[in-house]
């Protein structure tokens, strides 16, 4: 049985697979098997599959799997309401629904300061007491739901992960993404970098994707991401790139994940990666030559993959 949310014994909180993945690579969670069912009174053991994988594909995304026995009264397994806390309001002022009913994910461009907080309770404490404490410390209102909660998305990596998950379970047509108060279809937020004219692109940030070369800069203080295909300005082909500085990596809580991927790829004989980034290209000119550049606010706005995690029609 798959779960949308589980209780992390290490984090002392209810988490969805995306947050569990973030907390693992930030060092807060260390064991993918230290989760339990979110149902009150239930201690069925749960594992977060692929939590420790630094790759992402149609078959390799973090997800919860139950490998223990639910209690007889567990609301999750019996299809009854489970008393969990959710965020009280969505972007339209309406109460957020549980994942099995929701059609809108919220993509927030900055994480709250408390996102990576270390747990304040003893992981060895009674799990039911820990669950009650986690609920009581949340500034949320009570909401009944069978599966649990899904929190906001804070990274491009999570957007891609949700997109893959929804394609796999055939719910993509019902799913939308809210960015800065605007709901958009998941398909519409992705733009392939494939000789598209700048004048035809959206006048706001979206998620651009495509194959790119990754190497170190001449000063050896950053990674250069140079897309194989260029953006166009009329008939002019513009070299299209972005840069990830060592300083930006050092400031990122998931630096181990990002540093591992970039380092591995840059040292390959053919240092190529399938890259997603959220942004809007700007044109810069140097020594008479114009370039298209994506400037990253933070490393949540980029996802670097060894292979294309999308269906074959997107693999270009």
QUITA-V745439 format. One line per field, one symbol per residue. phi: phi as a letter, one per 40 degrees, with the letter a starting at -180 (. if undefined). psi: psi as a letter, one per 20 degrees, with the letter a starting at -180 (. if undefined). burial: # if it has 16 or more other C-alpha atoms within 10 Angstrom, else .. A space follows every 10 residues. Layout:
phi: ???
psi: ???
burial: ???
//
This chain:
phi: .cbcaacccc cgacbcdccd ccccccgcbb bcbcbbdccc gbbdcbbbcg ccccbaacbb bcacbcbbcc ccccccccgc cbcbbbccbc ccgcccbccc bcbbcbccca ccdcdbdccb bcdccdcccc cccccccccb ccacacbhbb cccbaddccc ccdccccccf bdccbbbbbf gbcbcddccc bccafccdcc cdcacbccai cacbaccccf bacbbbccbb cbbgcccbdb aabbcccccc cccccccccc ccccccccdb cbacbbacib cbcbbbfgbc bbbbcccacc cabbbcbccc ddccca
psi: pqqhqrpphg ikrpqrhghg gghgiijgpi piimqrqiqp jpkpqqqnqj hjpkrpahin qpqqppjrpq qhjphghjjr ppnrqrphqa hjiqpqrrhi hqipqpopip qqhjgjpqqj qohirphhgg ghghghiplr rqppqhhbqp arpjqhghgg ggggghhhjk jhiiprpppl ippqqghiip ppnmkqphii qqkrqaoqrr qqqprqrhil jrppooqgqq qqncippopp rrpoqhhhgh iphkhggghg ggggghiqhn mqqoppqpap qqpqppkipq qpqpppgrji jqppqhroir rhiin.
burial: ..######## ########## ######.##. ########## ########## #..####..# ######...# #..####... #######..# .....####. ..#######. .....#.... ......#..# #..##..... ..######## ########## ######.... .#..#####. ..#.##..## ########.. .....##### ######.... .######### ###...#### #####...#. .####.###. ##..##.... ########## #........# ######..## ######.### ......
//
